Amino acid sequence: MPTREEVHRHRWQVSSSHQVSEGLLVYLRCACGRWRVTSTPAYPVAYPEVAGEIGA
């Protein structure tokens, strides 16, 4: 049986983002207290629609 945390649907919100030499580094947090870090490559962006969502 899954735990409550396993069935929780996270609602990630951007806490901060930083331009680094490898691209854009984004720190996301959920109201439950979990954190997630994502990144997008500097150039070229293989999936621009995804990069737009992350940067929003």
Secondary structure, DSSP 8 states (H G I E B T S, - for coil): ---HHHH-----EEEEEEEETTEEEEEEE-TTS-EEEEEEESSS-S-HHHHHHHH-
